[in-house]
């Protein structure tokens, strides 16, 4: 009697797992195009904004002109440790 209950429970468990598996497969085929389209649109919004400049900034800079976005600090201490100098001679 204990063995019969275990076998029916095992069969029910296997059937439930198979039904869930095939259900997920069917639903993923139905909703995958929508999900991929949503992810592609979000990626386009995220990465596309980095390459587009605002229109007012482009109008300030004329063609052939140089513009500097960041000015270096004037009171930055000079770096004294620039490395080791190695003297060499060229051999023919």
Jmol script that loads the backbone (N, CA, C; Angstrom):
load data "model"
ATOM      1  N   UNK A   1       0.804  -1.181   0.000  1.00  0.00           N
ATOM      2  CA  UNK A   1       0.000   0.000   0.000  1.00  0.00           C
ATOM      3  C   UNK A   1       0.862   1.264   0.000  1.00  0.00           C
ATOM      4  N   UNK A   2       1.944   1.278   0.718  1.00  0.00           N
ATOM      5  CA  UNK A   2       2.842   2.429   0.746  1.00  0.00           C
ATOM      6  C   UNK A   2       3.519   2.605  -0.609  1.00  0.00           C
ATOM      7  N   UNK A   3       3.851   1.479  -1.236  1.00  0.00           N
ATOM      8  CA  UNK A   3       4.508   1.564  -2.538  1.00  0.00           C
ATOM      9  C   UNK A   3       3.561   2.103  -3.600  1.00  0.00           C
ATOM     10  N   UNK A   4       2.312   1.734  -3.562  1.00  0.00           N
ATOM     11  CA  UNK A   4       1.341   2.205  -4.553  1.00  0.00           C
ATOM     12  C   UNK A   4       1.142   3.711  -4.434  1.00  0.00           C
ATOM     13  N   UNK A   5       1.121   4.230  -3.227  1.00  0.00           N
ATOM     14  CA  UNK A   5       0.957   5.669  -3.029  1.00  0.00           C
ATOM     15  C   UNK A   5       2.188   6.407  -3.534  1.00  0.00           C
ATOM     16  N   UNK A   6       3.355   5.841  -3.342  1.00  0.00           N
ATOM     17  CA  UNK A   6       4.582   6.480  -3.793  1.00  0.00           C
ATOM     18  C   UNK A   6       4.643   6.511  -5.311  1.00  0.00           C
ATOM     19  N   UNK A   7       4.184   5.457  -5.970  1.00  0.00           N
ATOM     20  CA  UNK A   7       4.217   5.409  -7.430  1.00  0.00           C
ATOM     21  C   UNK A   7       3.249   6.428  -8.018  1.00  0.00           C
ATOM     22  N   UNK A   8       2.048   6.533  -7.468  1.00  0.00           N
ATOM     23  CA  UNK A   8       1.084   7.503  -7.995  1.00  0.00           C
ATOM     24  C   UNK A   8       1.553   8.935  -7.736  1.00  0.00           C
ATOM     25  N   UNK A   9       2.168   9.150  -6.592  1.00  0.00           N
ATOM     26  CA  UNK A   9       2.711  10.483  -6.304  1.00  0.00           C
ATOM     27  C   UNK A   9       3.837  10.841  -7.256  1.00  0.00           C
ATOM     28  N   UNK A  10       4.674   9.847  -7.571  1.00  0.00           N
ATOM     29  CA  UNK A  10       5.772  10.066  -8.512  1.00  0.00           C
ATOM     30  C   UNK A  10       5.240  10.375  -9.900  1.00  0.00           C
ATOM     31  N   UNK A  11       4.231   9.647 -10.335  1.00  0.00           N
ATOM     32  CA  UNK A  11       3.642   9.868 -11.662  1.00  0.00           C
ATOM     33  C   UNK A  11       2.993  11.252 -11.716  1.00  0.00           C
ATOM     34  N   UNK A  12       2.282  11.645 -10.669  1.00  0.00           N
ATOM     35  CA  UNK A  12       1.665  12.969 -10.628  1.00  0.00           C
ATOM     36  C   UNK A  12       2.729  14.069 -10.682  1.00  0.00           C
ATOM     37  N   UNK A  13       3.808  13.871  -9.943  1.00  0.00           N
ATOM     38  CA  UNK A  13       4.887  14.858  -9.919  1.00  0.00           C
ATOM     39  C   UNK A  13       5.527  14.997 -11.298  1.00  0.00           C
ATOM     40  N   UNK A  14       5.771  13.876 -11.950  1.00  0.00           N
ATOM     41  CA  UNK A  14       6.366  13.912 -13.293  1.00  0.00           C
ATOM     42  C   UNK A  14       5.418  14.596 -14.279  1.00  0.00           C
ATOM     43  N   UNK A  15       4.117  14.285 -14.192  1.00  0.00           N
ATOM     44  CA  UNK A  15       3.141  14.922 -15.081  1.00  0.00           C
ATOM     45  C   UNK A  15       3.060  16.432 -14.843  1.00  0.00           C
ATOM     46  N   UNK A  16       3.111  16.839 -13.601  1.00  0.00           N
ATOM     47  CA  UNK A  16       3.073  18.277 -13.288  1.00  0.00           C
ATOM     48  C   UNK A  16       4.312  18.965 -13.842  1.00  0.00           C
ATOM     49  N   UNK A  17       5.472  18.348 -13.669  1.00  0.00           N
ATOM     50  CA  UNK A  17       6.713  18.932 -14.191  1.00  0.00           C
ATOM     51  C   UNK A  17       6.653  19.049 -15.707  1.00  0.00           C
ATOM     52  N   UNK A  18       6.134  18.004 -16.385  1.00  0.00           N
ATOM     53  CA  UNK A  18       6.027  18.048 -17.845  1.00  0.00           C
ATOM     54  C   UNK A  18       5.035  19.117 -18.308  1.00  0.00           C
ATOM     55  N   UNK A  19       3.903  19.244 -17.625  1.00  0.00           N
ATOM     56  CA  UNK A  19       2.924  20.267 -17.984  1.00  0.00           C
ATOM     57  C   UNK A  19       3.492  21.676 -17.803  1.00  0.00           C
ATOM     58  N   UNK A  20       4.200  21.886 -16.708  1.00  0.00           N
ATOM     59  CA  UNK A  20       4.820  23.197 -16.477  1.00  0.00           C
ATOM     60  C   UNK A  20       5.878  23.469 -17.544  1.00  0.00           C
ATOM     61  N   UNK A  21       6.671  22.472 -17.877  1.00  0.00           N
ATOM     62  CA  UNK A  21       7.730  22.622 -18.884  1.00  0.00           C
ATOM     63  C   UNK A  21       7.140  23.024 -20.238  1.00  0.00           C
ATOM     64  N   UNK A  22       6.121  22.287 -20.689  1.00  0.00           N
ATOM     65  CA  UNK A  22       5.525  22.601 -21.978  1.00  0.00           C
ATOM     66  C   UNK A  22       4.738  23.910 -21.933  1.00  0.00           C
ATOM     67  N   UNK A  23       4.161  24.224 -20.807  1.00  0.00           N
ATOM     68  CA  UNK A  23       3.478  25.511 -20.662  1.00  0.00           C
ATOM     69  C   UNK A  23       4.444  26.676 -20.786  1.00  0.00           C
ATOM     70  N   UNK A  24       5.600  26.571 -20.154  1.00  0.00           N
ATOM     71  CA  UNK A  24       6.615  27.617 -20.249  1.00  0.00           C
ATOM     72  C   UNK A  24       7.122  27.733 -21.689  1.00  0.00           C
ATOM     73  N   UNK A  25       7.313  26.600 -22.360  1.00  0.00           N
ATOM     74  CA  UNK A  25       7.765  26.638 -23.752  1.00  0.00           C
ATOM     75  C   UNK A  25       6.755  27.349 -24.653  1.00  0.00           C
ATOM     76  N   UNK A  26       5.480  27.038 -24.479  1.00  0.00           N
ATOM     77  CA  UNK A  26       4.447  27.651 -25.317  1.00  0.00           C
ATOM     78  C   UNK A  26       4.330  29.143 -25.021  1.00  0.00           C
ATOM     79  N   UNK A  27       4.326  29.498 -23.742  1.00  0.00           N
ATOM     80  CA  UNK A  27       4.222  30.912 -23.379  1.00  0.00           C
ATOM     81  C   UNK A  27       5.452  31.706 -23.808  1.00  0.00           C
ATOM     82  N   UNK A  28       6.626  31.092 -23.738  1.00  0.00           N
ATOM     83  CA  UNK A  28       7.827  31.811 -24.160  1.00  0.00           C
ATOM     84  C   UNK A  28       7.819  32.061 -25.663  1.00  0.00           C
ATOM     85  N   UNK A  29       7.271  31.132 -26.438  1.00  0.00           N
ATOM     86  CA  UNK A  29       7.172  31.361 -27.885  1.00  0.00           C
ATOM     87  C   UNK A  29       6.170  32.459 -28.201  1.00  0.00           C
ATOM     88  N   UNK A  30       5.147  32.592 -27.395  1.00  0.00           N
ATOM     89  CA  UNK A  30       4.159  33.643 -27.621  1.00  0.00           C
ATOM     90  C   UNK A  30       4.680  35.019 -27.205  1.00  0.00           C
ATOM     91  N   UNK A  31       5.338  35.080 -26.051  1.00  0.00           N
ATOM     92  CA  UNK A  31       5.743  36.376 -25.497  1.00  0.00           C
ATOM     93  C   UNK A  31       7.190  36.764 -25.771  1.00  0.00           C
ATOM     94  N   UNK A  32       7.996  35.896 -26.340  1.00  0.00           N
ATOM     95  CA  UNK A  32       9.399  36.216 -26.612  1.00  0.00           C
ATOM     96  C   UNK A  32       9.561  37.394 -27.570  1.00  0.00           C
ATOM     97  N   UNK A  33       8.795  37.484 -28.662  1.00  0.00           N
ATOM     98  CA  UNK A  33       8.967  38.650 -29.550  1.00  0.00           C
ATOM     99  C   UNK A  33       8.681  39.976 -28.846  1.00  0.00           C
ATOM    100  N   UNK A  34       7.674  40.007 -27.992  1.00  0.00           N
ATOM    101  CA  UNK A  34       7.374  41.235 -27.266  1.00  0.00           C
ATOM    102  C   UNK A  34       8.492  41.581 -26.289  1.00  0.00           C
ATOM    103  N   UNK A  35       9.017  40.575 -25.629  1.00  0.00           N
ATOM    104  CA  UNK A  35      10.099  40.800 -24.674  1.00  0.00           C
ATOM    105  C   UNK A  35      11.367  41.282 -25.378  1.00  0.00           C
ATOM    106  N   UNK A  36      11.705  40.681 -26.490  1.00  0.00           N
ATOM    107  CA  UNK A  36      12.906  41.087 -27.241  1.00  0.00           C
ATOM    108  C   UNK A  36      12.738  42.507 -27.776  1.00  0.00           C
ATOM    109  N   UNK A  37      11.546  42.833 -28.268  1.00  0.00           N
ATOM    110  CA  UNK A  37      11.294  44.183 -28.774  1.00  0.00           C
ATOM    111  C   UNK A  37      11.408  45.209 -27.640  1.00  0.00           C
ATOM    112  N   UNK A  38      10.911  44.880 -26.467  1.00  0.00           N
ATOM    113  CA  UNK A  38      10.991  45.789 -25.322  1.00  0.00           C
ATOM    114  C   UNK A  38      12.444  46.012 -24.898  1.00  0.00           C
ATOM    115  N   UNK A  39      13.218  44.927 -24.831  1.00  0.00           N
ATOM    116  CA  UNK A  39      14.629  45.040 -24.427  1.00  0.00           C
ATOM    117  C   UNK A  39      15.414  45.830 -25.468  1.00  0.00           C
ATOM    118  N   UNK A  40      15.139  45.618 -26.747  1.00  0.00           N
ATOM    119  CA  UNK A  40      15.841  46.359 -27.796  1.00  0.00           C
ATOM    120  C   UNK A  40      15.508  47.846 -27.737  1.00  0.00           C
ATOM    121  N   UNK A  41      14.256  48.174 -27.459  1.00  0.00           N
ATOM    122  CA  UNK A  41      13.865  49.581 -27.370  1.00  0.00           C
ATOM    123  C   UNK A  41      14.541  50.259 -26.181  1.00  0.00           C
ATOM    124  N   UNK A  42      14.607  49.555 -25.050  1.00  0.00           N
ATOM    125  CA  UNK A  42      15.267  50.121 -23.868  1.00  0.00           C
ATOM    126  C   UNK A  42      16.758  50.319 -24.117  1.00  0.00           C
ATOM    127  N   UNK A  43      17.398  49.353 -24.781  1.00  0.00           N
ATOM    128  CA  UNK A  43      18.828  49.482 -25.076  1.00  0.00           C
ATOM    129  C   UNK A  43      19.065  50.631 -26.043  1.00  0.00           C
ATOM    130  N   UNK A  44      18.184  50.806 -27.012  1.00  0.00           N
ATOM    131  CA  UNK A  44      18.324  51.917 -27.960  1.00  0.00           C
ATOM    132  C   UNK A  44      18.183  53.251 -27.248  1.00  0.00           C
ATOM    133  N   UNK A  45      17.252  53.350 -26.313  1.00  0.00           N
ATOM    134  CA  UNK A  45      17.095  54.593 -25.557  1.00  0.00           C
ATOM    135  C   UNK A  45      18.321  54.864 -24.689  1.00  0.00           C
ATOM    136  N   UNK A  46      18.861  53.820 -24.091  1.00  0.00           N
ATOM    137  CA  UNK A  46      20.000  53.992 -23.183  1.00  0.00           C
ATOM    138  C   UNK A  46      21.264  54.370 -23.943  1.00  0.00           C
ATOM    139  N   UNK A  47      21.573  53.646 -25.005  1.00  0.00           N
ATOM    140  CA  UNK A  47      22.821  53.882 -25.719  1.00  0.00           C
ATOM    141  C   UNK A  47      22.690  54.964 -26.781  1.00  0.00           C
ATOM    142  N   UNK A  48      21.506  55.168 -27.295  1.00  0.00           N
ATOM    143  CA  UNK A  48      21.320  56.176 -28.327  1.00  0.00           C
ATOM    144  C   UNK A  48      21.459  57.587 -27.789  1.00  0.00           C
ATOM    145  N   UNK A  49      21.105  57.804 -26.552  1.00  0.00           N
ATOM    146  CA  UNK A  49      21.213  59.131 -25.964  1.00  0.00           C
ATOM    147  C   UNK A  49      22.644  59.583 -25.764  1.00  0.00           C
ATOM    148  N   UNK A  50      23.575  58.669 -25.681  1.00  0.00           N
ATOM    149  CA  UNK A  50      24.970  59.033 -25.462  1.00  0.00           C
ATOM    150  C   UNK A  50      25.607  59.607 -26.721  1.00  0.00           C
ATOM    151  N   UNK A  51      25.068  59.292 -27.895  1.00  0.00           N
ATOM    152  CA  UNK A  51      25.700  59.724 -29.137  1.00  0.00           C
ATOM    153  C   UNK A  51      25.059  60.968 -29.735  1.00  0.00           C
ATOM    154  N   UNK A  52      23.878  61.304 -29.300  1.00  0.00           N
ATOM    155  CA  UNK A  52      23.203  62.475 -29.846  1.00  0.00           C
ATOM    156  C   UNK A  52      23.512  63.690 -29.004  1.00  0.00           C
ATOM    157  N   UNK A  53      23.973  64.758 -29.667  1.00  0.00           N
ATOM    158  CA  UNK A  53      24.227  66.006 -28.965  1.00  0.00           C
ATOM    159  C   UNK A  53      22.978  66.870 -29.009  1.00  0.00           C
ATOM    160  N   UNK A  54      22.817  67.711 -28.037  1.00  0.00           N
ATOM    161  CA  UNK A  54      21.706  68.661 -28.106  1.00  0.00           C
ATOM    162  C   UNK A  54      21.934  69.650 -29.252  1.00  0.00           C
ATOM    163  N   UNK A  55      20.866  70.136 -29.851  1.00  0.00           N
ATOM    164  CA  UNK A  55      20.979  71.011 -31.020  1.00  0.00           C
ATOM    165  C   UNK A  55      21.605  72.354 -30.674  1.00  0.00           C
ATOM    166  N   UNK A  56      21.335  72.900 -29.492  1.00  0.00           N
ATOM    167  CA  UNK A  56      21.866  74.211 -29.153  1.00  0.00           C
ATOM    168  C   UNK A  56      23.379  74.184 -28.978  1.00  0.00           C
ATOM    169  N   UNK A  57      23.962  73.076 -28.570  1.00  0.00           N
ATOM    170  CA  UNK A  57      25.409  72.988 -28.402  1.00  0.00           C
ATOM    171  C   UNK A  57      26.110  72.938 -29.755  1.00  0.00           C
ATOM    172  N   UNK A  58      25.495  72.297 -30.729  1.00  0.00           N
ATOM    173  CA  UNK A  58      26.095  72.205 -32.051  1.00  0.00           C
ATOM    174  C   UNK A  58      26.101  73.561 -32.739  1.00  0.00           C
ATOM    175  N   UNK A  59      25.091  74.377 -32.495  1.00  0.00           N
ATOM    176  CA  UNK A  59      25.005  75.658 -33.170  1.00  0.00           C
ATOM    177  C   UNK A  59      26.052  76.637 -32.656  1.00  0.00           C
ATOM    178  N   UNK A  60      26.562  76.455 -31.442  1.00  0.00           N
ATOM    179  CA  UNK A  60      27.570  77.355 -30.891  1.00  0.00           C
ATOM    180  C   UNK A  60      28.924  77.149 -31.552  1.00  0.00           C
ATOM    181  N   UNK A  61      29.261  75.928 -31.910  1.00  0.00           N
ATOM    182  CA  UNK A  61      30.560  75.628 -32.482  1.00  0.00           C
ATOM    183  C   UNK A  61      30.437  75.637 -34.001  1.00  0.00           C
ATOM    184  N   UNK A  62      31.201  76.507 -34.633  1.00  0.00           N
ATOM    185  CA  UNK A  62      31.191  76.568 -36.091  1.00  0.00           C
ATOM    186  C   UNK A  62      32.173  75.552 -36.645  1.00  0.00           C
ATOM    187  N   UNK A  63      32.020  75.242 -37.913  1.00  0.00           N
ATOM    188  CA  UNK A  63      32.899  74.267 -38.544  1.00  0.00           C
ATOM    189  C   UNK A  63      34.318  74.825 -38.613  1.00  0.00           C
ATOM    190  N   UNK A  64      35.281  74.008 -38.222  1.00  0.00           N
ATOM    191  CA  UNK A  64      36.681  74.422 -38.230  1.00  0.00           C
ATOM    192  C   UNK A  64      37.133  75.051 -36.927  1.00  0.00           C
ATOM    193  N   UNK A  65      36.227  75.339 -36.012  1.00  0.00           N
ATOM    194  CA  UNK A  65      36.572  75.924 -34.726  1.00  0.00           C
ATOM    195  C   UNK A  65      36.896  74.833 -33.727  1.00  0.00           C
ATOM    196  N   UNK A  66      37.749  75.153 -32.780  1.00  0.00           N
ATOM    197  CA  UNK A  66      38.093  74.205 -31.726  1.00  0.00           C
ATOM    198  C   UNK A  66      37.408  74.635 -30.440  1.00  0.00           C
ATOM    199  N   UNK A  67      36.786  73.685 -29.778  1.00  0.00           N
ATOM    200  CA  UNK A  67      36.156  74.007 -28.506  1.00  0.00           C
ATOM    201  C   UNK A  67      36.735  73.092 -27.433  1.00  0.00           C
ATOM    202  N   UNK A  68      36.958  73.662 -26.246  1.00  0.00           N
ATOM    203  CA  UNK A  68      37.499  72.914 -25.119  1.00  0.00           C
ATOM    204  C   UNK A  68      36.408  72.830 -24.069  1.00  0.00           C
ATOM    205  N   UNK A  69      36.051  71.595 -23.712  1.00  0.00           N
ATOM    206  CA  UNK A  69      34.985  71.399 -22.730  1.00  0.00           C
ATOM    207  C   UNK A  69      35.491  71.541 -21.299  1.00  0.00           C
ATOM    208  N   UNK A  70      36.734  71.128 -21.039  1.00  0.00           N
ATOM    209  CA  UNK A  70      37.242  71.132 -19.672  1.00  0.00           C
ATOM    210  C   UNK A  70      38.587  71.847 -19.654  1.00  0.00           C
ATOM    211  N   UNK A  71      38.702  72.828 -18.800  1.00  0.00           N
ATOM    212  CA  UNK A  71      39.956  73.559 -18.653  1.00  0.00           C
ATOM    213  C   UNK A  71      40.768  72.913 -17.539  1.00  0.00           C
ATOM    214  N   UNK A  72      42.088  72.790 -17.724  1.00  0.00           N
ATOM    215  CA  UNK A  72      42.908  72.219 -16.650  1.00  0.00           C
ATOM    216  C   UNK A  72      43.015  73.187 -15.474  1.00  0.00           C
ATOM    217  N   UNK A  73      43.244  72.629 -14.296  1.00  0.00           N
ATOM    218  CA  UNK A  73      43.412  73.471 -13.102  1.00  0.00           C
ATOM    219  C   UNK A  73      44.733  74.220 -13.194  1.00  0.00           C
ATOM    220  N   UNK A  74      44.712  75.492 -12.795  1.00  0.00           N
ATOM    221  CA  UNK A  74      45.915  76.310 -12.901  1.00  0.00           C
ATOM    222  C   UNK A  74      46.870  76.086 -11.733  1.00  0.00           C
ATOM    223  N   UNK A  75      46.393  75.768 -10.542  1.00  0.00           N
ATOM    224  CA  UNK A  75      47.273  75.585  -9.400  1.00  0.00           C
ATOM    225  C   UNK A  75      47.514  74.113  -9.108  1.00  0.00           C
ATOM    226  N   UNK A  76      47.591  73.286 -10.115  1.00  0.00           N
ATOM    227  CA  UNK A  76      47.909  71.884  -9.889  1.00  0.00           C
ATOM    228  C   UNK A  76      49.415  71.754  -9.651  1.00  0.00           C
ATOM    229  N   UNK A  77      49.799  71.051  -8.599  1.00  0.00           N
ATOM    230  CA  UNK A  77      51.235  70.916  -8.331  1.00  0.00           C
ATOM    231  C   UNK A  77      51.908  70.076  -9.433  1.00  0.00           C
ATOM    232  N   UNK A  78      53.115  70.493  -9.840  1.00  0.00           N
ATOM    233  CA  UNK A  78      53.801  69.719 -10.887  1.00  0.00           C
ATOM    234  C   UNK A  78      54.246  68.362 -10.353  1.00  0.00           C
ATOM    235  N   UNK A  79      54.251  67.395 -11.208  1.00  0.00           N
ATOM    236  CA  UNK A  79      54.693  66.058 -10.816  1.00  0.00           C
ATOM    237  C   UNK A  79      56.216  65.996 -10.932  1.00  0.00           C
ATOM    238  N   UNK A  80      56.871  65.761  -9.812  1.00  0.00           N
ATOM    239  CA  UNK A  80      58.336  65.709  -9.816  1.00  0.00           C
ATOM    240  C   UNK A  80      58.838  64.306 -10.117  1.00  0.00           C
ATOM    241  N   UNK A  81      58.081  63.304  -9.792  1.00  0.00           N
ATOM    242  CA  UNK A  81      58.495  61.936 -10.040  1.00  0.00           C
ATOM    243  C   UNK A  81      57.959  61.519 -11.411  1.00  0.00           C
ATOM    244  N   UNK A  82      58.770  61.755 -12.448  1.00  0.00           N
ATOM    245  CA  UNK A  82      58.318  61.444 -13.802  1.00  0.00           C
ATOM    246  C   UNK A  82      58.912  60.147 -14.307  1.00  0.00           C
ATOM    247  N   UNK A  83      59.770  59.528 -13.541  1.00  0.00           N
ATOM    248  CA  UNK A  83      60.336  58.252 -13.948  1.00  0.00           C
ATOM    249  C   UNK A  83      61.849  58.322 -14.012  1.00  0.00           C
ATOM    250  N   UNK A  84      62.452  57.239 -14.404  1.00  0.00           N
ATOM    251  CA  UNK A  84      63.900  57.151 -14.457  1.00  0.00           C
ATOM    252  C   UNK A  84      64.367  57.359 -15.897  1.00  0.00           C
ATOM    253  N   UNK A  85      65.383  58.187 -16.063  1.00  0.00           N
ATOM    254  CA  UNK A  85      65.919  58.437 -17.389  1.00  0.00           C
ATOM    255  C   UNK A  85      67.032  57.432 -17.667  1.00  0.00           C
ATOM    256  N   UNK A  86      66.981  56.790 -18.813  1.00  0.00           N
ATOM    257  CA  UNK A  86      67.987  55.808 -19.182  1.00  0.00           C
ATOM    258  C   UNK A  86      68.729  56.346 -20.399  1.00  0.00           C
ATOM    259  N   UNK A  87      70.041  56.533 -20.241  1.00  0.00           N
ATOM    260  CA  UNK A  87      70.866  57.027 -21.327  1.00  0.00           C
ATOM    261  C   UNK A  87      71.318  55.835 -22.153  1.00  0.00           C
ATOM    262  N   UNK A  88      71.263  55.943 -23.461  1.00  0.00           N
ATOM    263  CA  UNK A  88      71.657  54.819 -24.305  1.00  0.00           C
ATOM    264  C   UNK A  88      72.432  55.336 -25.500  1.00  0.00           C
ATOM    265  N   UNK A  89      73.188  54.463 -26.097  1.00  0.00           N
ATOM    266  CA  UNK A  89      73.917  54.766 -27.329  1.00  0.00           C
ATOM    267  C   UNK A  89      73.440  53.830 -28.421  1.00  0.00           C
ATOM    268  N   UNK A  90      73.419  54.363 -29.621  1.00  0.00           N
ATOM    269  CA  UNK A  90      72.999  53.546 -30.747  1.00  0.00           C
ATOM    270  C   UNK A  90      74.196  52.767 -31.259  1.00  0.00           C
ATOM    271  N   UNK A  91      74.028  51.476 -31.474  1.00  0.00           N
ATOM    272  CA  UNK A  91      75.106  50.614 -31.958  1.00  0.00           C
ATOM    273  C   UNK A  91      74.877  50.321 -33.423  1.00  0.00           C
ATOM    274  N   UNK A  92      75.956  50.485 -34.225  1.00  0.00           N
ATOM    275  CA  UNK A  92      75.836  50.235 -35.671  1.00  0.00           C
ATOM    276  C   UNK A  92      75.888  48.777 -35.985  1.00  0.00           C
TER     277      UNK A  92
END
end "model"
wireframe off; spacefill off
backbone 0.3
color backbone group
